[in-house]
Amino acid sequence: MTNEQPRPDRILEIANGYWATGILGVAAKYALFTHLEAGADTAGRLAAETGMSERGAQTLLDGLAGLALVEVHDGGYRNTAEASAFLVAGRRADLSGYAKLKFAQMDKLANLPEVFHTGGPVQAMTEVADNPHWEEVVPAIAAQSVPVAVTAAELLGLADAGEVSILDLGGGSAIFSSIWLELNPSARSTQLDWEPINAIARRLLKERHVADRFTSVDGDLHSVDFGTATHDIVVYSHVAHQESAEDNTAIFARARRALKPGGTFVVCDYVVDDDRSGPFFPLLFASEMLLKSRKGGTWRQSDYRSWLAEAGFEDVSFHATPSPATLVFAR
Ligand SMILES: C[S@@+](CC[C@H](N)C(=O)[O-])C[C@H]1O[C@@H](n2cnc3c(N)ncnc32)[C@H](O)[C@@H]1O
């Protein structure tokens, strides 16, 4: 028998996508994956550890098993390898904060019909200076860049690069600086971001014992001087998607000026195929930018190529990462 008849399953799953956001968000709130990792492997034990009702714990475990984030094992439950790597507290790539943030933001979807109708946000978030939105978002999203920063360091040979100077534009929680300064004890990094965000970054880098090689500059990346021939690497991670084509091109030109000869501009973002057929995550993330930014979106490879060429870069390459983000290197 062939399987050619369309089935409704996937559409039913998509329409109920909020179950997944809710189940993951609540599991993260109760640190369920952390308790599972520590050996609490039944609904009864997890209820005792978390203060959740046993009925709630069992229902949550059922949902997480359905989502393939936990698995039944020896009459109890355990984390899948994925949950163990990315949802356990204390691990560097822990996405629990991200899951809680997404769950907390679910009410924003009520604005979507208007946002799609007008083609822009009800209330722009990304353009507003010192917006408390960033203080909430930035620590929660840093974990997603951990595998990307590690991949970029490998591709750039950063650990053995000696005394390099790094400028991170909109560095947020300084996740790139944190990982790179640890990998290369001779590297120094400067981050440009809003003042309250730089304060968060400095605190986090102090915890990692690399704050002595980190400088922060407070202000707007549209206007603060990036310097001339000052840095070996300039990073622009998850900022291009909030900016317009014109602003990205102008920022790329200023980033090029800030680079020493032979330096590398590193863009990290969700990049869409030129024919807009994929990948999945960048295609969907464009809606997030419609909801939150006036002119942002997820941009195609061809957009980056033309903006970088206009900014004076000659050598551009795209690199897949073990995450939905792509790295773009320009020299
Ligand atoms: C989506 S976060 C990315 C953070 C970090 N680069 C990462 O990949 O995790 C965007 C960052 O850019 C900063 N930002 C946005 N617009 C800015 C502006 N006009 N001037 C300075 N910083 C800005 C935000 O405060 C935030 O830290």
The ligand as a Gaussian input file, in Angstrom:
#p B3LYP/6-31G(d) Opt

LIG

0 1
 C       19.271000      39.947000      19.302000
 S       20.453000      40.664000      20.365000
 C       21.953000      39.827000      19.889000
 C       22.949000      39.766000      20.985000
 C       24.255000      39.007000      20.647000
 N       24.952000      39.626000      19.541000
 C       23.980000      37.558000      20.369000
 O       24.167000      37.094000      19.249000
 O       23.563000      36.857000      21.325000
 C       20.667000      42.259000      19.680000
 C       21.610000      43.114000      20.497000
 O       21.840000      44.331000      19.799000
 C       21.683000      45.421000      20.699000
 N       21.213000      46.553000      19.911000
 C       20.105000      46.616000      19.145000
 N       20.010000      47.800000      18.541000
 C       21.089000      48.522000      18.938000
 C       21.545000      49.836000      18.664000
 N       20.872000      50.609000      17.846000
 N       22.691000      50.238000      19.250000
 C       23.379000      49.434000      20.092000
 N       22.993000      48.169000      20.384000
 C       21.860000      47.721000      19.812000
 C       20.661000      44.949000      21.716000
 O       20.754000      45.669000      22.924000
 C       21.061000      43.489000      21.845000
 O       22.058000      43.309000      22.814000

